[in-house]
Amino acid sequence: MALSAELVAEINTLLLYNVTNHLEGIKVHKDAEPSRIDAVKRLHEKGLVTHLDGGYLTDLGREASEHLHMAHTILTTA
């Protein structure tokens, strides 16, 4: 199973979040890469982030981001 470019963009966006501080969000500006803008919009539609331009992680988003951070750590330190 291959990952689509859209899914990779969503994963990379979730990896931008600091999962150790739930009070820290992100802001995707209108001059950001179009793939990042689209990714954060899809994450919002999926209920993973609070705003169309990023904002904070929802509970589901925090769980997804934590898992992605863990997988990233495992795959990059092995």
Secondary structure by P-SEA (a helix, b strand, c coil): ccccaaaaaaaaaaaacccccccccccccccccaaaaaaaaaaaaaccccccccccccaaaaaaaaaaaaaaaaaaac
